[in-house]
């Protein structure tokens, strides 16, 4: 999780898996660390009764598990449950726990639409692409979306665009990148907007927008350098070499270079699959 955690007590043979983020924890200390850094998903994470069962059976902390069960049965507040969990170990100090409680208070004082935005951000942060896209779409379609500050609106549009681009939907991604730029004037959003037009094959729109935003000299410089770099280096990439090889094989129809199961197309499929994986993991 990005921090060395010294653990006291049992380590679970089977980790606890948080559905909301896809994270796994093995100890009470790791559980506390996870909860401390994921305020946005506490409502979901602490509503799962399996967590109490895991603390009882895997960590062997039966007394604490029984107490947590009682709290949940009586619909105790998230803060009460948090304090009970954190008091099981000395991983966090009293001041740190109080700071967390204060942050929880601030979070739940936010407008529902603001919490929805942070919830979507949490999904994105943990690579939960499908969940993030659904949450951002719900956010952008919400009539109260206009209430949140323009800067946060811009970030939501930008993040949605990133998810769309990673799934190859460049036309839609371009629209959201443009919305992000118009809301927040972020140079990164403008760059990604122009990239999406170019990569998506929208040459006419790309050329028109290059002229339209020509006064954005820094952005134009970045775009120019990036395309120059790609053009200069493309012939050295394995993918480019494989594409050239495919063309050569197709033109020559060289049977010695094919296999009897699928011809040279195995190379094409392998290249495309690798490109898709690398693009989506980038």
DRENPA-3360 file (N, C-alpha, C; in nm, 2 decimals, always signed):
BEGIN
1 = XXXXXXXX = +0.08/-0.12/+0.00/+0.00/+0.00/+0.00/+0.08/+0.13/+0.00 ~ +0.21/+0.11/-0.02/+0.30/+0.23/-0.03/+0.36/+0.27/+0.10 ~ +0.35/+0.18/+0.21/+0.40/+0.21/+0.34/+0.44/+0.08/+0.41 ~ +0.55/+0.08/+0.47/+0.59/-0.04/+0.55/+0.51/-0.05/+0.67 ~ +0.44/-0.16/+0.70/+0.35/-0.18/+0.81/+0.41/-0.29/+0.90 ~ +0.44/-0.26/+1.02/+0.48/-0.36/+1.12/+0.36/-0.41/+1.19 ~ +0.33/-0.54/+1.19/+0.21/-0.60/+1.23/+0.23/-0.67/+1.37 ~ +0.12/-0.66/+1.45/+0.12/-0.73/+1.57/+0.00/-0.83/+1.57;
9 = XXXXXXXX = +0.02/-0.95/+1.62/-0.09/-1.04/+1.62/-0.10/-1.13/+1.50 ~ -0.22/-1.19/+1.48/-0.23/-1.29/+1.37/-0.23/-1.23/+1.23 ~ -0.18/-1.31/+1.14/-0.19/-1.27/+1.00/-0.28/-1.37/+0.93 ~ -0.38/-1.32/+0.86/-0.48/-1.41/+0.80/-0.42/-1.50/+0.69 ~ -0.47/-1.62/+0.69/-0.43/-1.71/+0.58/-0.50/-1.67/+0.45 ~ -0.62/-1.63/+0.47/-0.70/-1.57/+0.36/-0.73/-1.43/+0.38 ~ -0.69/-1.34/+0.28/-0.70/-1.20/+0.30/-0.85/-1.16/+0.29 ~ -0.88/-1.04/+0.35/-1.01/-0.98/+0.33/-1.01/-0.89/+0.20;
17 = XXXXXXXX = -1.10/-0.91/+0.12/-1.11/-0.85/-0.01/-1.22/-0.74/-0.01 ~ -1.18/-0.62/-0.04/-1.28/-0.51/-0.04/-1.33/-0.50/-0.18 ~ -1.46/-0.52/-0.20/-1.53/-0.52/-0.33/-1.52/-0.38/-0.39 ~ -1.52/-0.28/-0.31/-1.53/-0.14/-0.36/-1.40/-0.10/-0.44 ~ -1.29/-0.15/-0.39/-1.16/-0.10/-0.45/-1.07/-0.22/-0.50 ~ -1.11/-0.34/-0.46/-1.03/-0.45/-0.51/-0.90/-0.48/-0.42 ~ -0.89/-0.41/-0.31/-0.77/-0.42/-0.23/-0.79/-0.54/-0.13 ~ -0.67/-0.60/-0.09/-0.67/-0.71/+0.00/-0.59/-0.67/+0.13;
25 = XXXXXXXX = -0.64/-0.71/+0.24/-0.56/-0.69/+0.37/-0.55/-0.82/+0.44 ~ -0.44/-0.84/+0.51/-0.41/-0.96/+0.58/-0.40/-0.95/+0.74 ~ -0.39/-0.82/+0.79/-0.38/-0.80/+0.93/-0.47/-0.69/+0.97 ~ -0.48/-0.68/+1.11/-0.56/-0.57/+1.16/-0.50/-0.43/+1.13 ~ -0.36/-0.43/+1.13/-0.29/-0.31/+1.10/-0.31/-0.26/+0.95 ~ -0.31/-0.36/+0.86/-0.34/-0.33/+0.72/-0.48/-0.28/+0.71 ~ -0.57/-0.34/+0.78/-0.71/-0.30/+0.77/-0.73/-0.16/+0.82 ~ -0.66/-0.12/+0.93/-0.67/+0.02/+0.98/-0.60/+0.11/+0.87;
33 = XXXXXXXX = -0.49/+0.08/+0.81/-0.43/+0.16/+0.72/-0.52/+0.18/+0.60 ~ -0.58/+0.08/+0.55/-0.67/+0.09/+0.44/-0.79/+0.18/+0.47 ~ -0.85/+0.16/+0.58/-0.97/+0.24/+0.62/-0.93/+0.39/+0.64 ~ -0.81/+0.41/+0.69/-0.76/+0.55/+0.71/-0.75/+0.63/+0.58 ~ -0.71/+0.56/+0.48/-0.69/+0.63/+0.35/-0.80/+0.61/+0.25 ~ -0.92/+0.56/+0.29/-1.03/+0.54/+0.20/-1.16/+0.59/+0.26 ~ -1.17/+0.71/+0.30/-1.29/+0.77/+0.36/-1.40/+0.76/+0.26 ~ -1.38/+0.78/+0.13/-1.48/+0.78/+0.03/-1.56/+0.65/+0.02;
41 = XXXXXXXX = -1.50/+0.54/+0.06/-1.57/+0.41/+0.04/-1.61/+0.35/+0.18 ~ -1.60/+0.42/+0.29/-1.62/+0.37/+0.42/-1.76/+0.31/+0.43 ~ -1.86/+0.38/+0.38/-2.00/+0.34/+0.39/-2.02/+0.20/+0.33 ~ -1.96/+0.17/+0.22/-1.97/+0.04/+0.16/-1.88/-0.06/+0.23 ~ -1.76/-0.02/+0.26/-1.67/-0.12/+0.33/-1.71/-0.16/+0.46 ~ -1.77/-0.07/+0.54/-1.81/-0.11/+0.68/-1.95/-0.16/+0.69 ~ -2.02/-0.17/+0.58/-2.16/-0.23/+0.58/-2.15/-0.38/+0.55 ~ -2.03/-0.43/+0.51/-2.02/-0.57/+0.48/-2.00/-0.65/+0.61;
49 = XXXXXXXX = -2.10/-0.74/+0.64/-2.09/-0.82/+0.76/-1.98/-0.92/+0.75 ~ -1.93/-0.95/+0.63/-1.82/-1.05/+0.62/-1.70/-1.00/+0.68 ~ -1.68/-0.87/+0.70/-1.56/-0.81/+0.76/-1.55/-0.86/+0.91 ~ -1.67/-0.86/+0.98/-1.67/-0.90/+1.12/-1.63/-1.05/+1.13 ~ -1.69/-1.13/+1.03/-1.66/-1.27/+1.03/-1.51/-1.29/+1.01 ~ -1.45/-1.22/+0.92/-1.31/-1.23/+0.89/-1.22/-1.20/+1.01 ~ -1.26/-1.09/+1.08/-1.18/-1.05/+1.20/-1.19/-1.16/+1.30 ~ -1.31/-1.23/+1.31/-1.32/-1.33/+1.41/-1.25/-1.46/+1.37;
57 = XXXXXXXX = -1.27/-1.50/+1.25/-1.22/-1.63/+1.21/-1.07/-1.63/+1.16 ~ -1.04/-1.53/+1.08/-0.90/-1.52/+1.03/-0.80/-1.46/+1.12 ~ -0.84/-1.35/+1.19/-0.75/-1.29/+1.28/-0.76/-1.34/+1.43 ~ -0.87/-1.41/+1.45/-0.88/-1.47/+1.59/-0.92/-1.37/+1.70 ~ -0.97/-1.25/+1.66/-1.00/-1.15/+1.76/-1.15/-1.16/+1.78 ~ -1.19/-1.26/+1.86/-1.33/-1.29/+1.87/-1.41/-1.18/+1.95 ~ -1.34/-1.13/+2.06/-1.41/-1.04/+2.15/-1.44/-0.91/+2.07 ~ -1.34/-0.86/+1.99/-1.36/-0.74/+1.92/-1.47/-0.76/+1.81;
65 = XXXXXXXX = -1.46/-0.88/+1.75/-1.56/-0.91/+1.64/-1.70/-0.91/+1.70 ~ -1.72/-0.96/+1.82/-1.85/-0.97/+1.88/-1.90/-0.82/+1.91 ~ -1.81/-0.74/+1.96/-1.84/-0.60/+1.99/-1.88/-0.52/+1.86 ~ -1.81/-0.55/+1.75/-1.84/-0.48/+1.62/-1.97/-0.53/+1.57 ~ -2.00/-0.66/+1.59/-2.13/-0.71/+1.55/-2.25/-0.64/+1.62 ~ -2.23/-0.62/+1.75/-2.33/-0.55/+1.83/-2.35/-0.41/+1.78 ~ -2.24/-0.34/+1.75/-2.25/-0.20/+1.69/-2.33/-0.20/+1.56 ~ -2.30/-0.30/+1.48/-2.37/-0.30/+1.35/-2.52/-0.34/+1.36;
73 = XXXXXXXX = -2.54/-0.43/+1.46/-2.68/-0.47/+1.48/-2.77/-0.35/+1.53 ~ -2.70/-0.26/+1.60/-2.77/-0.14/+1.66/-2.75/-0.02/+1.57 ~ -2.71/-0.04/+1.44/-2.70/+0.07/+1.35/-2.61/+0.18/+1.40 ~ -2.50/+0.14/+1.46/-2.40/+0.24/+1.51/-2.35/+0.33/+1.40 ~ -2.30/+0.45/+1.43/-2.24/+0.53/+1.33/-2.11/+0.48/+1.28 ~ -2.07/+0.53/+1.16/-1.94/+0.49/+1.10/-1.83/+0.52/+1.19 ~ -1.84/+0.64/+1.26/-1.73/+0.68/+1.35/-1.71/+0.59/+1.47 ~ -1.82/+0.54/+1.52/-1.82/+0.44/+1.63/-1.75/+0.31/+1.59;
81 = XXXXXXXX = -1.78/+0.27/+1.47/-1.73/+0.14/+1.42/-1.58/+0.16/+1.39 ~ -1.54/+0.28/+1.34/-1.40/+0.31/+1.31/-1.32/+0.31/+1.43 ~ -1.37/+0.38/+1.54/-1.30/+0.39/+1.66/-1.27/+0.25/+1.72 ~ -1.38/+0.17/+1.72/-1.37/+0.03/+1.77/-1.26/-0.05/+1.70 ~ -1.26/-0.04/+1.57/-1.15/-0.11/+1.49/-1.02/-0.06/+1.52 ~ -1.00/+0.07/+1.52/-0.87/+0.13/+1.54/-0.81/+0.11/+1.68 ~ -0.90/+0.10/+1.78/-0.86/+0.07/+1.91/-0.81/-0.07/+1.94 ~ -0.83/-0.16/+1.84/-0.78/-0.29/+1.85/-0.63/-0.30/+1.84;
89 = XXXXXXXX = -0.57/-0.21/+1.78/-0.42/-0.21/+1.76/-0.37/-0.07/+1.79 ~ -0.24/-0.06/+1.81/-0.17/+0.07/+1.84/-0.11/+0.13/+1.72 ~ -0.15/+0.09/+1.60/-0.09/+0.13/+1.48/-0.10/+0.28/+1.46 ~ -0.22/+0.34/+1.50/-0.24/+0.48/+1.49/-0.26/+0.54/+1.63 ~ -0.20/+0.66/+1.65/-0.21/+0.73/+1.78/-0.35/+0.79/+1.80 ~ -0.38/+0.83/+1.92/-0.51/+0.89/+1.95/-0.53/+1.02/+1.87 ~ -0.42/+1.10/+1.85/-0.44/+1.22/+1.77/-0.47/+1.19/+1.62 ~ -0.40/+1.08/+1.57/-0.43/+1.04/+1.43/-0.57/+0.99/+1.41;
97 = XXXXXXXX = -0.62/+0.92/+1.51/-0.76/+0.87/+1.50/-0.86/+0.99/+1.51 ~ -0.83/+1.08/+1.60/-0.91/+1.20/+1.61/-0.91/+1.28/+1.48 ~ -0.79/+1.29/+1.41/-0.79/+1.36/+1.28/-0.87/+1.29/+1.18 ~ -0.87/+1.16/+1.18/-0.95/+1.08/+1.09/-1.10/+1.11/+1.11 ~ -1.14/+1.11/+1.24/-1.28/+1.13/+1.27/-1.32/+1.27/+1.22 ~ -1.23/+1.37/+1.23/-1.26/+1.51/+1.19/-1.27/+1.50/+1.03 ~ -1.19/+1.43/+0.96/-1.20/+1.42/+0.82/-1.33/+1.35/+0.78 ~ -1.37/+1.25/+0.85/-1.50/+1.19/+0.82/-1.61/+1.29/+0.84;
105 = XXXXXXXX = -1.61/+1.37/+0.94/-1.71/+1.47/+0.96/-1.71/+1.57/+0.84 ~ -1.60/+1.61/+0.80/-1.59/+1.70/+0.68/-1.65/+1.63/+0.56 ~ -1.61/+1.51/+0.54/-1.66/+1.44/+0.42/-1.81/+1.43/+0.41 ~ -1.87/+1.39/+0.53/-2.02/+1.38/+0.53/-2.09/+1.51/+0.54 ~ -2.02/+1.62/+0.55/-2.08/+1.75/+0.54/-2.08/+1.80/+0.40 ~ -2.01/+1.73/+0.31/-2.02/+1.77/+0.17/-2.15/+1.74/+0.11 ~ -2.18/+1.81/+0.00/-2.31/+1.78/-0.07/-2.30/+1.64/-0.13 ~ -2.42/+1.58/-0.14/-2.42/+1.44/-0.20/-2.35/+1.44/-0.33;
113 = XXXXXXXX = -2.36/+1.54/-0.42/-2.30/+1.54/-0.55/-2.15/+1.55/-0.54 ~ -2.10/+1.62/-0.43/-1.96/+1.63/-0.41/-1.90/+1.49/-0.36 ~ -1.98/+1.42/-0.28/-1.93/+1.29/-0.23/-1.94/+1.19/-0.35 ~ -2.03/+1.21/-0.44/-2.04/+1.12/-0.55/-1.91/+1.14/-0.64 ~ -1.87/+1.26/-0.65/-1.75/+1.29/-0.73/-1.62/+1.22/-0.67 ~ -1.61/+1.23/-0.54/-1.50/+1.17/-0.47/-1.51/+1.02/-0.47 ~ -1.63/+0.97/-0.47/-1.64/+0.82/-0.48/-1.60/+0.77/-0.62 ~ -1.63/+0.84/-0.72/-1.58/+0.81/-0.86/-1.43/+0.82/-0.86;
121 = XXXXXXXX = -1.37/+0.92/-0.80/-1.23/+0.94/-0.80/-1.16/+0.82/-0.73 ~ -1.22/+0.77/-0.63/-1.17/+0.65/-0.56/-1.16/+0.53/-0.65 ~ -1.27/+0.50/-0.72/-1.27/+0.39/-0.82/-1.16/+0.41/-0.92 ~ -1.14/+0.53/-0.97/-1.04/+0.55/-1.07/-0.90/+0.53/-1.01 ~ -0.88/+0.58/-0.89/-0.75/+0.56/-0.82/-0.71/+0.42/-0.80 ~ -0.81/+0.33/-0.79/-0.78/+0.19/-0.77/-0.79/+0.10/-0.90 ~ -0.81/+0.17/-1.01/-0.81/+0.10/-1.14/-0.94/+0.03/-1.16 ~ -1.05/+0.06/-1.09/-1.18/-0.01/-1.11/-1.25/+0.07/-1.23;
129 = XXXXXXXX = -1.20/+0.04/-1.35/-1.24/+0.11/-1.47/-1.39/+0.11/-1.49 ~ -1.45/-0.01/-1.49/-1.60/-0.01/-1.52/-1.68/+0.06/-1.41 ~ -1.65/+0.04/-1.29/-1.72/+0.11/-1.18/-1.70/+0.26/-1.19 ~ -1.57/+0.30/-1.22/-1.54/+0.45/-1.23/-1.62/+0.51/-1.35 ~ -1.63/+0.44/-1.46/-1.70/+0.50/-1.57/-1.85/+0.52/-1.54 ~ -1.91/+0.42/-1.48/-2.05/+0.42/-1.44/-2.07/+0.54/-1.34 ~ -1.98/+0.55/-1.24/-2.00/+0.65/-1.14/-1.98/+0.79/-1.20 ~ -1.88/+0.81/-1.29/-1.86/+0.94/-1.35/-1.98/+0.97/-1.44;
137 = XXXXXXXX = -2.03/+0.87/-1.51/-2.15/+0.90/-1.60/-2.27/+0.94/-1.52 ~ -2.29/+0.87/-1.41/-2.40/+0.91/-1.32/-2.38/+1.06/-1.26 ~ -2.26/+1.08/-1.23/-2.22/+1.22/-1.18/-2.25/+1.32/-1.29 ~ -2.20/+1.30/-1.41/-2.22/+1.40/-1.51/-2.36/+1.42/-1.56 ~ -2.44/+1.31/-1.54/-2.58/+1.32/-1.58/-2.67/+1.38/-1.46 ~ -2.61/+1.39/-1.35/-2.69/+1.44/-1.23/-2.72/+1.59/-1.25 ~ -2.84/+1.63/-1.22/-2.88/+1.77/-1.24/-2.81/+1.86/-1.14 ~ -2.76/+1.81/-1.03/-2.69/+1.89/-0.94/-2.54/+1.90/-0.97;
145 = XXXXXXXX = -2.49/+1.84/-1.08/-2.35/+1.85/-1.12/-2.30/+1.99/-1.13 ~ -2.39/+2.08/-1.17/-2.35/+2.22/-1.19/-2.32/+2.29/-1.06 ~ -2.36/+2.23/-0.95/-2.34/+2.30/-0.82/-2.20/+2.29/-0.78 ~ -2.13/+2.19/-0.81/-1.99/+2.17/-0.76/-1.90/+2.27/-0.84 ~ -1.79/+2.31/-0.77/-1.70/+2.41/-0.83/-1.65/+2.37/-0.97 ~ -1.63/+2.47/-1.06/-1.59/+2.45/-1.20/-1.46/+2.37/-1.21 ~ -1.37/+2.39/-1.11/-1.25/+2.31/-1.11/-1.27/+2.16/-1.10 ~ -1.37/+2.13/-1.01/-1.40/+1.99/-0.98/-1.48/+1.93/-1.10;
153 = XXXXXXXX = -1.56/+2.02/-1.16/-1.63/+1.97/-1.29/-1.53/+1.94/-1.39 ~ -1.43/+2.02/-1.41/-1.33/+2.00/-1.51/-1.26/+1.87/-1.49 ~ -1.22/+1.84/-1.36/-1.15/+1.72/-1.33/-1.24/+1.59/-1.36 ~ -1.37/+1.61/-1.33/-1.46/+1.49/-1.36/-1.47/+1.47/-1.51 ~ -1.48/+1.57/-1.59/-1.49/+1.56/-1.73/-1.36/+1.49/-1.78 ~ -1.24/+1.54/-1.73/-1.11/+1.49/-1.77/-1.10/+1.34/-1.74 ~ -1.13/+1.31/-1.62/-1.12/+1.17/-1.58/-1.21/+1.08/-1.66 ~ -1.33/+1.12/-1.69/-1.42/+1.04/-1.77/-1.36/+1.02/-1.91;
161 = XXXXXXXX = -1.30/+1.13/-1.96/-1.23/+1.12/-2.09/-1.12/+1.02/-2.09 ~ -1.04/+1.02/-1.99/-0.93/+0.93/-1.98/-0.98/+0.78/-1.99 ~ -1.08/+0.76/-1.91/-1.14/+0.62/-1.91/-1.19/+0.58/-2.05 ~ -1.25/+0.67/-2.12/-1.30/+0.65/-2.25/-1.19/+0.62/-2.35 ~ -1.08/+0.70/-2.34/-0.97/+0.69/-2.43/-0.90/+0.56/-2.41 ~ -0.89/+0.51/-2.28/-0.83/+0.39/-2.25/-0.90/+0.27/-2.31 ~ -1.03/+0.29/-2.34/-1.11/+0.19/-2.40/-1.13/+0.21/-2.55 ~ -1.05/+0.30/-2.61/-1.05/+0.32/-2.75/-1.16/+0.40/-2.80;
169 = XXXXXXXX = -1.24/+0.47/-2.72/-1.35/+0.55/-2.76/-1.31/+0.69/-2.77 ~ -1.23/+0.72/-2.88/-1.16/+0.85/-2.89/-1.26/+0.96/-2.92 ~ -1.36/+0.94/-3.00/-1.45/+1.04/-3.03/-1.52/+1.10/-2.91 ~ -1.57/+1.01/-2.82/-1.64/+1.05/-2.70/-1.54/+1.11/-2.61 ~ -1.42/+1.05/-2.60/-1.31/+1.10/-2.51/-1.28/+1.25/-2.55 ~ -1.27/+1.28/-2.68/-1.24/+1.41/-2.73/-1.34/+1.51/-2.68 ~ -1.47/+1.47/-2.68/-1.58/+1.56/-2.63/-1.56/+1.60/-2.49 ~ -1.53/+1.50/-2.41/-1.51/+1.52/-2.26/-1.38/+1.60/-2.23;
177 = XXXXXXXX = -1.28/+1.57/-2.30/-1.15/+1.65/-2.28/-1.18/+1.79/-2.32 ~ -1.26/+1.82/-2.42/-1.29/+1.96/-2.46/-1.37/+2.02/-2.35 ~ -1.47/+1.95/-2.29/-1.55/+2.00/-2.18/-1.46/+2.03/-2.06 ~ -1.37/+1.95/-2.04/-1.28/+1.97/-1.92/-1.19/+2.09/-1.94 ~ -1.15/+2.11/-2.06/-1.07/+2.23/-2.09/-1.15/+2.36/-2.08 ~ -1.27/+2.35/-2.13/-1.36/+2.47/-2.13/-1.40/+2.51/-1.98 ~ -1.41/+2.41/-1.90/-1.44/+2.43/-1.76/-1.32/+2.48/-1.67 ~ -1.21/+2.42/-1.70/-1.09/+2.45/-1.61/-0.97/+2.51/-1.68;
185 = XXXXXXXX = -0.97/+2.52/-1.81/-0.86/+2.57/-1.89/-0.73/+2.50/-1.85 ~ -0.74/+2.37/-1.83/-0.62/+2.29/-1.80/-0.55/+2.25/-1.93 ~ -0.42/+2.28/-1.94/-0.35/+2.26/-2.06/-0.34/+2.11/-2.09 ~ -0.34/+2.03/-1.99/-0.33/+1.88/-2.01/-0.46/+1.84/-2.08 ~ -0.57/+1.89/-2.05/-0.70/+1.85/-2.11/-0.70/+1.89/-2.26 ~ -0.65/+2.01/-2.29/-0.64/+2.05/-2.43/-0.55/+1.96/-2.51 ~ -0.43/+1.93/-2.45/-0.34/+1.84/-2.52/-0.41/+1.70/-2.55 ~ -0.48/+1.65/-2.45/-0.54/+1.52/-2.46/-0.66/+1.53/-2.56;
193 = XXXXXXXX = -0.72/+1.64/-2.57/-0.83/+1.66/-2.66/-0.78/+1.65/-2.81 ~ -0.66/+1.72/-2.83/-0.60/+1.72/-2.96/-0.55/+1.58/-3.00 ~ -0.49/+1.51/-2.90/-0.44/+1.38/-2.92/-0.55/+1.28/-2.96 ~ -0.67/+1.30/-2.89/-0.78/+1.21/-2.92/-0.83/+1.23/-3.06 ~ -0.84/+1.35/-3.10/-0.88/+1.38/-3.24/-0.79/+1.31/-3.34 ~ -0.66/+1.33/-3.32/-0.56/+1.27/-3.41/-0.56/+1.12/-3.41 ~ -0.55/+1.06/-3.29/-0.55/+0.92/-3.28/-0.68/+0.85/-3.33 ~ -0.79/+0.93/-3.30/-0.92/+0.88/-3.35/-0.95/+0.89/-3.49;
201 = XXXXXXXX = -0.85/+0.95/-3.57/-0.87/+0.96/-3.71/-0.96/+1.08/-3.76 ~ -0.98/+1.17/-3.67/-1.06/+1.29/-3.70/-0.98/+1.40/-3.75 ~ -0.91/+1.38/-3.86/-0.81/+1.47/-3.92/-0.87/+1.61/-3.94 ~ -0.99/+1.62/-4.00/-1.04/+1.75/-4.03/-1.06/+1.83/-3.91 ~ -1.12/+1.77/-3.80/-1.14/+1.84/-3.68/-1.01/+1.87/-3.61 ~ -0.91/+1.78/-3.62/-0.78/+1.80/-3.56/-0.72/+1.93/-3.62 ~ -0.71/+1.93/-3.75/-0.65/+2.05/-3.82/-0.72/+2.18/-3.79 ~ -0.86/+2.17/-3.78/-0.93/+2.29/-3.75/-0.90/+2.34/-3.61;
209 = XXXXXXXX = -0.89/+2.25/-3.51/-0.87/+2.28/-3.37/-0.72/+2.33/-3.35 ~ -0.63/+2.28/-3.43/-0.49/+2.33/-3.42/-0.49/+2.48/-3.45 ~ -0.56/+2.51/-3.56/-0.57/+2.65/-3.59/-0.64/+2.73/-3.49 ~ -0.75/+2.68/-3.44/-0.83/+2.75/-3.34/-0.75/+2.78/-3.21 ~ -0.67/+2.69/-3.17/-0.60/+2.70/-3.04/-0.45/+2.74/-3.07 ~ -0.42/+2.79/-3.18/-0.28/+2.82/-3.22/-0.22/+2.92/-3.12 ~ -0.30/+3.00/-3.05/-0.24/+3.10/-2.96/-0.20/+3.03/-2.83 ~ -0.24/+2.91/-2.81/-0.19/+2.83/-2.69/-0.05/+2.78/-2.72;
217 = XXXXXXXX = +0.05/+2.86/-2.72/+0.18/+2.83/-2.77/+0.24/+2.71/-2.69 ~ +0.22/+2.71/-2.56/+0.28/+2.60/-2.48/+0.22/+2.46/-2.52 ~ +0.09/+2.46/-2.54/+0.03/+2.34/-2.58/+0.07/+2.30/-2.72 ~ +0.08/+2.39/-2.82/+0.12/+2.36/-2.95/+0.26/+2.31/-2.95 ~ +0.35/+2.36/-2.87/+0.48/+2.31/-2.86/+0.49/+2.17/-2.81 ~ +0.41/+2.14/-2.71/+0.40/+2.00/-2.66/+0.35/+1.90/-2.76 ~ +0.24/+1.94/-2.84/+0.19/+1.86/-2.94/+0.29/+1.84/-3.05 ~ +0.36/+1.94/-3.09/+0.46/+1.93/-3.20/+0.57/+1.84/-3.16;
225 = XXXXXXXX = +0.62/+1.85/-3.04/+0.73/+1.77/-2.99/+0.69/+1.62/-2.98 ~ +0.56/+1.60/-2.93/+0.52/+1.46/-2.91/+0.50/+1.39/-3.05 ~ +0.44/+1.46/-3.15/+0.42/+1.39/-3.28/+0.56/+1.38/-3.35 ~ +0.65/+1.47/-3.33/+0.78/+1.46/-3.39/+0.85/+1.33/-3.33 ~ +0.84/+1.32/-3.19/+0.90/+1.21/-3.13/+0.85/+1.07/-3.18 ~ +0.71/+1.07/-3.19/+0.65/+0.94/-3.24/+0.69/+0.91/-3.38 ~ +0.70/+1.01/-3.46/+0.74/+0.99/-3.60/+0.88/+0.94/-3.61 ~ +0.97/+1.00/-3.53/+1.11/+0.97/-3.54/+1.14/+0.83/-3.48;
233 = XXXXXXXX = +1.06/+0.78/-3.39/+1.09/+0.66/-3.32/+1.00/+0.54/-3.36 ~ +0.90/+0.57/-3.44/+0.81/+0.46/-3.47/+0.88/+0.34/-3.55 ~ +0.98/+0.37/-3.63/+1.04/+0.27/-3.71/+1.12/+0.18/-3.63 ~ +1.15/+0.22/-3.50/+1.24/+0.13/-3.42/+1.15/+0.05/-3.32 ~ +1.02/+0.07/-3.31/+0.94/+0.00/-3.22/+0.91/-0.14/-3.27 ~ +0.90/-0.24/-3.18/+0.87/-0.38/-3.22/+0.74/-0.39/-3.29 ~ +0.64/-0.31/-3.25/+0.51/-0.31/-3.32/+0.52/-0.27/-3.46 ~ +0.60/-0.16/-3.49/+0.62/-0.11/-3.62/+0.69/-0.22/-3.71;
241 = XXXXXXXX = +0.79/-0.28/-3.65/+0.86/-0.38/-3.73/+0.77/-0.50/-3.76 ~ +0.69/-0.54/-3.66/+0.60/-0.65/-3.69/+0.49/-0.61/-3.80 ~ +0.45/-0.49/-3.80/+0.35/-0.45/-3.90/+0.42/-0.46/-4.04 ~ +0.54/-0.41/-4.05/+0.61/-0.42/-4.17/+0.63/-0.56/-4.22 ~ +0.66/-0.65/-4.12/+0.68/-0.79/-4.15/+0.55/-0.85/-4.20 ~ +0.44/-0.81/-4.14/+0.31/-0.86/-4.19/+0.28/-0.82/-4.33 ~ +0.31/-0.69/-4.36/+0.29/-0.65/-4.50/+0.38/-0.73/-4.60 ~ +0.50/-0.75/-4.55/+0.60/-0.82/-4.64/+0.55/-0.97/-4.66;
249 = XXXXXXXX = +0.50/-1.03/-4.55/+0.45/-1.17/-4.57/+0.33/-1.17/-4.66 ~ +0.24/-1.07/-4.64/+0.12/-1.07/-4.72/+0.15/-1.05/-4.87 ~ +0.24/-0.96/-4.90/+0.28/-0.93/-5.03/+0.35/-1.05/-5.10 ~ +0.43/-1.12/-5.03/+0.51/-1.23/-5.08/+0.43/-1.36/-5.08 ~ +0.34/-1.37/-4.98/+0.26/-1.49/-4.96/+0.36/-1.61/-4.94 ~ +0.46/-1.58/-4.86/+0.57/-1.68/-4.83/+0.52/-1.79/-4.74 ~ +0.49/-1.91/-4.79/+0.44/-2.02/-4.71/+0.54/-2.06/-4.60 ~ +0.66/-2.04/-4.62/+0.76/-2.08/-4.53/+0.76/-2.00/-4.40;
257 = XXXXXXXX = +0.69/-1.89/-4.41/+0.69/-1.80/-4.29/+0.56/-1.81/-4.22 ~ +0.47/-1.90/-4.26/+0.34/-1.91/-4.20/+0.33/-2.05/-4.12 ~ +0.23/-2.06/-4.04/+0.20/-2.19/-3.98/+0.07/-2.25/-4.03 ~ +0.05/-2.38/-4.02/-0.06/-2.44/-4.08/-0.19/-2.41/-4.01 ~ -0.18/-2.36/-3.89/-0.30/-2.34/-3.81/-0.37/-2.20/-3.84 ~ -0.29/-2.10/-3.88/-0.36/-1.97/-3.90/-0.28/-1.88/-3.99 ~ -0.18/-1.93/-4.06/-0.10/-1.84/-4.14/-0.03/-1.74/-4.06 ~ +0.01/-1.63/-4.12/+0.09/-1.53/-4.05/+0.00/-1.45/-3.96;
265 = XXXXXXXX = -0.13/-1.47/-3.96/-0.22/-1.39/-3.89/-0.20/-1.40/-3.74 ~ -0.13/-1.51/-3.69/-0.10/-1.52/-3.55/-0.02/-1.41/-3.50 ~ +0.07/-1.36/-3.59/+0.16/-1.25/-3.56/+0.08/-1.12/-3.55 ~ -0.02/-1.10/-3.64/-0.10/-0.99/-3.63/-0.18/-0.98/-3.50 ~ -0.25/-1.10/-3.47/-0.33/-1.10/-3.35/-0.25/-1.08/-3.22 ~ -0.13/-1.14/-3.22/-0.04/-1.12/-3.11/+0.00/-0.97/-3.09 ~ +0.03/-0.91/-3.20/+0.06/-0.76/-3.19/-0.05/-0.68/-3.15 ~ -0.17/-0.70/-3.20/-0.29/-0.63/-3.16/-0.32/-0.65/-3.01;
273 = XXXXXXXX = -0.32/-0.77/-2.97/-0.35/-0.80/-2.83/-0.25/-0.73/-2.74 ~ -0.12/-0.73/-2.77/-0.02/-0.67/-2.69/-0.04/-0.52/-2.68 ~ -0.07/-0.46/-2.80/-0.10/-0.31/-2.81/-0.22/-0.27/-2.72 ~ -0.32/-0.36/-2.73/-0.44/-0.33/-2.65/-0.41/-0.33/-2.50 ~ -0.33/-0.43/-2.46/-0.30/-0.45/-2.32/-0.21/-0.33/-2.27 ~ -0.11/-0.30/-2.35/-0.02/-0.19/-2.31/-0.09/-0.06/-2.30 ~ -0.18/-0.04/-2.40/-0.26/+0.09/-2.40/-0.35/+0.10/-2.28 ~ -0.42/+0.00/-2.24/-0.51/+0.00/-2.13/-0.44/+0.01/-2.00;
281 = XX = -0.32/-0.05/-1.99/-0.25/-0.05/-1.87/-0.16/+0.08/-1.85 ~ -0.15/+0.16/-1.95/-0.07/+0.28/-1.95/-0.13/+0.38/-1.85;
% end
